Amino acid sequence: MRNTARWAAAFGLTAVAVCGPLTGAAVAAPDAAPASLYAPSALVLTTGHGGDAATAAPERAVTLSCAPGASGTHPAAAEACAELRGAGGDLNALKAREDVWCNKLYDPVVITAQGVWQGRRVSYERTFGNTCERDATGGSLFAF
């Protein structure tokens, strides 16, 4: 009986010595989140002529990803991401530049944006009177 108790005690201490560090690391792992995690920021932007997205056929479409870095098929991805960051990701907050004068020729252009910005769902549609008004408002973001 004494021999069995010694073996059980020795086995128990060995198990704690070997497995103890493993359980400690497993407990500490959830607190140690990697620094490379980020909320996704990726959009699909489309443009087309027409009064609204339902009736206008998309003429061009690009992808824009802003996290962790600017990328996608957008021709000026870095500038577009900077404009979005400046607006806090709110496309409705984009204002027309005051130094641009556009004619009043009505040739409607619709812009759509679908995707996520810093983990929040984005669904945007806006109709401009013409391409000049679109470019004055969107800057690099809508220049594709």
Beta strands, then each sheet from edge to edge (+ up, - down):
strand 1: 42-49
strand 2: 60-65
strand 3: 109-117
strand 4: 120-128
sheet 1: 2+ 1- 3+ 4-
end
